[in-house]
């Protein structure tokens, strides 16, 4: 079986959730009786991943301890940032634990029910360096929008503003590891700002629309919604 690897960015502090979730990394916020990370791992397991690398930071020991008390049907490794590296630095640091040429990356505080095999097929077919799973949304202002050309190449990442409808970056990427060696980058950098936005013209960045369940628990309202939604899911 070929290796299918994913990095989960799970070092977040959860500043906007401090009123409802205290003293744990954001990915460990309890949702419907289980840490949110449990649902992310079960999703990746169901999608056929063979190796998950958790990128940890804030209170990483809580996640490490939790992993010792749970069994999953997928190999799980982790790396710990000794200082915040930004999303880009965290991805680059976690790459050291992966073997594949193309590695999936997702956020540990977001659940987007993407068909990852379709994203992989798309990525290889388009010969993309980065592929982004895009979610159609209506009446929103929390996210910036993404514009595609007729060949599904991303031509713009727009700033947050109210939109009646549009595509958002769903936070699931498939990245050819060579991308992070193409440009002179500091140890700490933002994947979104310093790669996706700054190098949109000279990097093959493609977007695949996936209109499936999406939730980001980063604000209390959506955290509460996840608590009710996940009670209904068979995970």
Secondary structure, 3 states (H helix, E strand, C coil): CCCCEEEEECCCCCHHHCCCCCCCCHHHCEECCEEHHHHHHHHHHHCCCCEEEEEECCCHHHHHHHHHCCCCCCEEEEEECCCCCHHHHHHHHHHCCCCCCEEEEEECCEEECCCHHHHHHHHHHCCCCEEEEEEEEEEECCCCEEEECCCCEEEEECCCCCEEEEEEEEEEEEEECCHHHHCCCCCCCCHHHHHHHCCCCCCCEEEEECCCCEEECCCHHHHHHHHHHCCCCCC
